[in-house]
Amino acid sequence: MTQAPVPHPFRKHLWIAVTLTILVTLLLAWLPSWPSRWMAWLLLWLVAINLITFLYFAYDKRQAARQGRRVPEAVLHVLALLGGTPGAWLGMRFFHHKTMKRRFQIVYWGIVVVQGVLFVVWLRWMWAS
């Protein structure tokens, strides 16, 4: 018998995280009577992605303590890039995880700066409209 191929950890964790985020977004959309406007969906997405990102930091910290299979750092960065920077920051602070890893911090803060610039550009565009 041949063994089934093992999925690459990056793809596996990213698929799980994005799927969970979409499911949580849809679940949150059913709770209140949200208008089907893009701002409401964006808010729901941000709540979901930050929750999932925070939980992924908790999971990775637990795996590190148990010396188990870790979540690839690239997955944590992609989750932050998809809008989970506050959840990542809370996860780093709450679990004392990835706070001393210089390379991780440089990439994370680069993502924060890029998102901050994009947010300012978006605000200026909204006020100009």
C-alpha atoms as a printed R data frame, in Angstrom:
    type eleno elety resid chain resno       x      y      z
1   ATOM     1    CA   MET     A     1   0.000  0.000  0.000
2   ATOM     2    CA   THR     A     2   1.189  3.501 -0.752
3   ATOM     3    CA   GLN     A     3   0.895  6.288  1.732
4   ATOM     4    CA   ALA     A     4  -1.174  9.339  0.921
5   ATOM     5    CA   PRO     A     5   0.954 12.406  0.227
6   ATOM     6    CA   VAL     A     6   1.408 14.672  3.217
7   ATOM     7    CA   PRO     A     7   0.347 18.256  2.435
8   ATOM     8    CA   HIS     A     8   2.960 20.960  2.767
9   ATOM     9    CA   PRO     A     9   2.570 22.610  6.223
10  ATOM    10    CA   PHE     A    10   2.261 26.106  4.727
11  ATOM    11    CA   ARG     A    11  -0.561 25.147  2.382
12  ATOM    12    CA   LYS     A    12  -2.272 23.008  5.019
13  ATOM    13    CA   HIS     A    13  -2.299 25.668  7.726
14  ATOM    14    CA   LEU     A    14  -3.133 28.499  5.356
15  ATOM    15    CA   TRP     A    15  -6.050 26.529  3.913
16  ATOM    16    CA   ILE     A    16  -7.355 25.737  7.410
17  ATOM    17    CA   ALA     A    17  -6.964 29.337  8.608
18  ATOM    18    CA   VAL     A    18  -8.631 30.935  5.590
19  ATOM    19    CA   THR     A    19 -11.453 28.371  5.613
20  ATOM    20    CA   LEU     A    20 -12.079 28.984  9.319
21  ATOM    21    CA   THR     A    21 -12.030 32.739  8.730
22  ATOM    22    CA   ILE     A    22 -14.602 32.469  5.956
23  ATOM    23    CA   LEU     A    23 -16.803 30.224  8.098
24  ATOM    24    CA   VAL     A    24 -16.585 32.566 11.096
25  ATOM    25    CA   THR     A    25 -17.350 35.541  8.819
26  ATOM    26    CA   LEU     A    26 -20.440 33.792  7.467
27  ATOM    27    CA   LEU     A    27 -21.504 32.741 10.963
28  ATOM    28    CA   LEU     A    28 -21.148 36.305 12.237
29  ATOM    29    CA   ALA     A    29 -23.149 37.545  9.257
30  ATOM    30    CA   TRP     A    30 -26.117 35.450 10.374
31  ATOM    31    CA   LEU     A    31 -26.129 36.696 13.973
32  ATOM    32    CA   PRO     A    32 -27.233 40.313 13.587
33  ATOM    33    CA   SER     A    33 -29.213 41.643 10.668
34  ATOM    34    CA   TRP     A    34 -26.227 43.026  8.780
35  ATOM    35    CA   PRO     A    35 -26.854 44.969  5.622
36  ATOM    36    CA   SER     A    36 -25.178 43.304  2.692
37  ATOM    37    CA   ARG     A    37 -22.788 46.202  2.189
38  ATOM    38    CA   TRP     A    38 -19.071 45.755  1.678
39  ATOM    39    CA   MET     A    39 -18.198 47.654  4.891
40  ATOM    40    CA   ALA     A    40 -20.196 45.204  6.993
41  ATOM    41    CA   TRP     A    41 -18.523 42.255  5.282
42  ATOM    42    CA   LEU     A    42 -15.115 43.864  5.755
43  ATOM    43    CA   LEU     A    43 -15.800 44.351  9.459
44  ATOM    44    CA   LEU     A    44 -16.930 40.737  9.804
45  ATOM    45    CA   TRP     A    45 -13.833 39.541  7.928
46  ATOM    46    CA   LEU     A    46 -11.555 41.586 10.211
47  ATOM    47    CA   VAL     A    47 -13.182 40.207 13.350
48  ATOM    48    CA   ALA     A    48 -12.878 36.647 12.037
49  ATOM    49    CA   ILE     A    49  -9.298 36.910 10.724
50  ATOM    50    CA   ASN     A    50  -8.099 38.484 13.977
51  ATOM    51    CA   LEU     A    51  -9.741 35.764 16.048
52  ATOM    52    CA   ILE     A    52  -8.226 33.028 13.869
53  ATOM    53    CA   THR     A    53  -4.805 34.728 13.886
54  ATOM    54    CA   PHE     A    54  -4.829 35.006 17.691
55  ATOM    55    CA   LEU     A    55  -5.808 31.335 17.981
56  ATOM    56    CA   TYR     A    56  -3.051 30.336 15.560
57  ATOM    57    CA   PHE     A    57  -0.470 32.100 17.746
58  ATOM    58    CA   ALA     A    58  -1.868 30.203 20.744
59  ATOM    59    CA   TYR     A    59  -1.687 26.905 18.848
60  ATOM    60    CA   ASP     A    60   1.869 27.537 17.660
61  ATOM    61    CA   LYS     A    61   3.001 28.480 21.163
62  ATOM    62    CA   ARG     A    62   1.449 25.289 22.513
63  ATOM    63    CA   GLN     A    63   3.159 23.234 19.819
64  ATOM    64    CA   ALA     A    64   6.475 24.922 20.627
65  ATOM    65    CA   ALA     A    65   6.116 24.051 24.308
66  ATOM    66    CA   ARG     A    66   5.279 20.435 23.450
67  ATOM    67    CA   GLN     A    67   7.964 20.267 20.750
68  ATOM    68    CA   GLY     A    68   5.306 19.318 18.222
69  ATOM    69    CA   ARG     A    69   4.842 20.263 14.571
70  ATOM    70    CA   ARG     A    70   4.889 24.026 14.314
71  ATOM    71    CA   VAL     A    71   2.915 26.439 12.190
72  ATOM    72    CA   PRO     A    72   5.200 27.890  9.504
73  ATOM    73    CA   GLU     A    73   6.076 31.532 10.181
74  ATOM    74    CA   ALA     A    74   4.923 32.384  6.663
75  ATOM    75    CA   VAL     A    75   1.378 31.328  7.617
76  ATOM    76    CA   LEU     A    76   1.425 33.670 10.619
77  ATOM    77    CA   HIS     A    77   2.643 36.476  8.354
78  ATOM    78    CA   VAL     A    78   0.002 35.805  5.704
79  ATOM    79    CA   LEU     A    79  -2.709 35.852  8.386
80  ATOM    80    CA   ALA     A    80  -1.414 39.253  9.520
81  ATOM    81    CA   LEU     A    81  -1.280 40.407  5.895
82  ATOM    82    CA   LEU     A    82  -4.918 39.370  5.381
83  ATOM    83    CA   GLY     A    83  -5.960 41.779  8.142
84  ATOM    84    CA   GLY     A    84  -4.967 39.912 11.292
85  ATOM    85    CA   THR     A    85  -2.257 42.295 12.496
86  ATOM    86    CA   PRO     A    86  -4.102 43.223 15.723
87  ATOM    87    CA   GLY     A    87  -4.755 39.533 16.455
88  ATOM    88    CA   ALA     A    88  -1.092 38.756 15.759
89  ATOM    89    CA   TRP     A    89   0.061 41.572 18.036
90  ATOM    90    CA   LEU     A    90  -2.252 40.390 20.830
91  ATOM    91    CA   GLY     A    91  -1.097 36.793 20.311
92  ATOM    92    CA   MET     A    92   2.557 37.827 20.504
93  ATOM    93    CA   ARG     A    93   1.996 39.829 23.675
94  ATOM    94    CA   PHE     A    94  -0.450 37.504 25.418
95  ATOM    95    CA   PHE     A    95   1.497 34.301 24.758
96  ATOM    96    CA   HIS     A    96   4.994 35.882 24.690
97  ATOM    97    CA   HIS     A    97   5.415 34.228 21.319
98  ATOM    98    CA   LYS     A    98   7.705 35.324 18.467
99  ATOM    99    CA   THR     A    99   8.632 38.498 20.366
100 ATOM   100    CA   MET     A   100  12.377 37.845 20.384
101 ATOM   101    CA   LYS     A   101  12.705 36.566 16.822
102 ATOM   102    CA   ARG     A   102  14.196 39.537 14.990
103 ATOM   103    CA   ARG     A   103  13.433 38.374 11.447
104 ATOM   104    CA   PHE     A   104   9.815 37.621 12.348
105 ATOM   105    CA   GLN     A   105   9.428 41.041 13.980
106 ATOM   106    CA   ILE     A   106  10.910 42.858 10.979
107 ATOM   107    CA   VAL     A   107   8.478 41.197  8.587
108 ATOM   108    CA   TYR     A   108   5.542 41.723 10.976
109 ATOM   109    CA   TRP     A   109   6.247 45.437 11.464
110 ATOM   110    CA   GLY     A   110   6.769 45.820  7.717
111 ATOM   111    CA   ILE     A   111   3.259 44.450  7.226
112 ATOM   112    CA   VAL     A   112   1.934 46.888  9.844
113 ATOM   113    CA   VAL     A   113   3.577 49.846  8.074
114 ATOM   114    CA   VAL     A   114   2.233 48.814  4.662
115 ATOM   115    CA   GLN     A   115  -1.271 48.342  6.082
116 ATOM   116    CA   GLY     A   116  -1.040 51.695  7.864
117 ATOM   117    CA   VAL     A   117  -0.091 53.479  4.637
118 ATOM   118    CA   LEU     A   118  -2.887 51.737  2.736
119 ATOM   119    CA   PHE     A   119  -5.359 52.700  5.471
120 ATOM   120    CA   VAL     A   120  -4.333 56.384  5.291
121 ATOM   121    CA   VAL     A   121  -4.640 56.324  1.486
122 ATOM   122    CA   TRP     A   122  -8.075 54.723  1.798
123 ATOM   123    CA   LEU     A   123  -9.209 57.331  4.358
124 ATOM   124    CA   ARG     A   124  -8.070 60.186  2.108
125 ATOM   125    CA   TRP     A   125  -9.914 58.592 -0.809
126 ATOM   126    CA   MET     A   126 -13.091 58.221  1.308
127 ATOM   127    CA   TRP     A   127 -12.958 61.850  2.460
128 ATOM   128    CA   ALA     A   128 -12.361 63.070 -1.084
129 ATOM   129    CA   SER     A   129 -15.454 61.252 -2.346
